[in-house]
Amino acid sequence: MALPEVAVLSLGGTISSTQTEGGSGVAPSLTGEALVEDVPEISEVAEVSAESFRQVPGSELTLEDLIELATEIEGRIDEGATGVVVTQGTDTIEETCFVLDLLVDRDAPVVVTGAMRNPTLPGAEGPANLLASVRVATGEAARGLGAVVVLNDEIHAARFVQKTHTSNPATFRSPLVGPVGYVFEDNVRIVTRPVGRRHIELPEETRDHPVALYTVGLGDDGRLLEQIGRLGYEGLVIEAFGVGHVPSVMAEPLESLANEMPVVLASRTGSGEVHRETYGFTGSESDLLERGLISAGMLDGPKARLFLSLLLRSEASREEVAEAFEHPFGT
Ligand code: ASP
């Protein structure tokens, strides 16, 4: 029987990083083809075509790269791939996965994976992660799930997944709800499915609409806020304390900014919904929403930033942006 076709697109990252000549540490060097060749078991699971789409650390990827990648993925699926696996640096995996979830308008599985230990280290887990990802990409189980992250035999939905540890191979977690499934032996088990989905359609030509991400700290006087407009930002995501609080001194500057551009209120805790009407002091969540800020809802700061960036690129009006944050996945 013919094996399912899977496209592997590698972007670099630790999974592909080896000692470079004359270099003082490891850097992305292995091609997509080399990553796949290193795992002979893959050829029993799928017919894989591998390609190096980029070869950079996760920190070098840009939204332009991901927009191009989303188009490439749709093309591979339309040409017959059952699913697509993207390998990349774990530093930005949750962001890539979220962007692909929003941009790739197909039901075929899109899996993003990487490794925490590079191939020169004992216990390097890149090959195991790649094999597990190919299994997820070939199966019916993950169809229609949107983009997922597969590492450490767990499957995480794009909207929830976060990198939570600098070096632990179990770094990827979904603190709000847990993983949506797992891989065991050669099986893929999906145990829960995220409700709703959003597709953002971008015009053929888009331009960057820079969005700043600002984390509030204790005693912050907000002086950086004055610079946001001057620096050319067209949107701001503010990672506030707890359920959505900032020092009172920041409330007015945030209100002025919200009159000029979309200002989104997220929580620096990274998990849980921003509240709406629990606290009533200056700088509280209800005060800030009253002043025109838009709630990030369940989205953490980095995801809210990407969501806003893509909405602005899609030419969404201010009302459409507010509505999209109100119902990010249509429910
Ligand atoms: N530590 C990162 C990784 O796990 C490095 C990167 O993002 O390129 O791949």
Boltz pocket constraint, residues with backbone or C-beta under 6 A from the ligand:
constraints:
  - pocket:
      binder: B
      contacts: [[A, 12], [A, 13], [A, 14], [A, 15], [A, 56], [A, 57], [A, 58], [A, 59], [A, 88], [A, 89], [A, 90], [A, 91], [A, 92], [A, 114], [A, 115], [A, 116], [A, 166]]
      max_distance: 6.0
